[in-house]
């Protein structure tokens, strides 16, 4: 799946979770949080891939 799809799905989940817990956030706030989480996940994946390639060398 593309990053845009992950970002959109995560933003939707955060928004729905906020509604369900009675702490609603705006769509912009959820989108910003989702962008941060996606970027963090991608950075972690990059570190994992570099670590794995160094171990195999």
C-alpha positions as a Markdown table, in Angstrom:
| # | Residue | x | y | z |
|---|---|---|---|---|
| 1 | Unk | 0.0 | 0.0 | 0.0 |
| 2 | Unk | 1.2 | 3.5 | -0.7 |
| 3 | Unk | 2.1 | 5.9 | 2.0 |
| 4 | Unk | -0.8 | 8.1 | 1.2 |
| 5 | Unk | -3.3 | 5.2 | 1.8 |
| 6 | Unk | -1.6 | 4.4 | 5.1 |
| 7 | Unk | -1.7 | 8.0 | 6.1 |
| 8 | Unk | -5.4 | 8.3 | 5.2 |
| 9 | Unk | -6.4 | 5.1 | 7.0 |
| 10 | Unk | -4.4 | 6.1 | 10.1 |
| 11 | Unk | -5.9 | 9.5 | 10.2 |
| 12 | Unk | -9.4 | 8.0 | 10.0 |
| 13 | Unk | -8.7 | 5.5 | 12.7 |
| 14 | Unk | -7.3 | 8.3 | 15.0 |
| 15 | Unk | -10.4 | 10.4 | 14.3 |
| 16 | Unk | -12.8 | 7.6 | 15.0 |
| 17 | Unk | -10.9 | 6.6 | 18.1 |
| 18 | Unk | -11.2 | 10.1 | 19.4 |
| 19 | Unk | -14.9 | 10.2 | 18.8 |
| 20 | Unk | -15.4 | 6.8 | 20.5 |
| 21 | Unk | -13.4 | 7.9 | 23.6 |
| 22 | Unk | -15.3 | 11.2 | 23.8 |
| 23 | Unk | -12.2 | 13.3 | 23.0 |
| 24 | Unk | -12.8 | 14.3 | 19.4 |
| 25 | Unk | -10.0 | 16.0 | 17.5 |
| 26 | Unk | -10.3 | 17.9 | 14.2 |
| 27 | Unk | -9.5 | 16.1 | 11.0 |
| 28 | Unk | -6.4 | 18.4 | 10.6 |
| 29 | Unk | -5.1 | 17.3 | 14.0 |
| 30 | Unk | -5.6 | 13.6 | 13.2 |
| 31 | Unk | -4.0 | 14.1 | 9.8 |
| 32 | Unk | -0.9 | 15.7 | 11.4 |
| 33 | Unk | -0.6 | 13.0 | 14.0 |
| 34 | Unk | -1.0 | 10.3 | 11.3 |
| 35 | Unk | 1.7 | 12.0 | 9.2 |
| 36 | Unk | 4.0 | 11.9 | 12.2 |
| 37 | Unk | 3.3 | 8.3 | 12.9 |
| 38 | Unk | 3.8 | 7.3 | 9.3 |
| 39 | Unk | 7.1 | 9.2 | 9.1 |
| 40 | Unk | 8.3 | 7.5 | 12.3 |
| 41 | Unk | 7.3 | 4.1 | 11.0 |
| 42 | Unk | 9.1 | 4.7 | 7.7 |
| 43 | Unk | 12.2 | 5.9 | 9.5 |
| 44 | Unk | 12.2 | 2.8 | 11.7 |
| 45 | Unk | 11.8 | 0.6 | 8.7 |
| 46 | Unk | 14.8 | 2.3 | 7.0 |
| 47 | Unk | 16.9 | 1.7 | 10.1 |
| 48 | Unk | 15.8 | -2.0 | 10.2 |
| 49 | Unk | 16.7 | -2.5 | 6.6 |
| 50 | Unk | 20.1 | -0.9 | 7.0 |
| 51 | Unk | 20.8 | -3.0 | 10.1 |
| 52 | Unk | 19.8 | -6.2 | 8.3 |
| 53 | Unk | 21.9 | -5.4 | 5.2 |
| 54 | Unk | 25.0 | -4.7 | 7.5 |
| 55 | Unk | 24.4 | -8.0 | 9.3 |
| 56 | Unk | 24.3 | -9.9 | 6.0 |
| 57 | Unk | 27.5 | -8.3 | 4.7 |
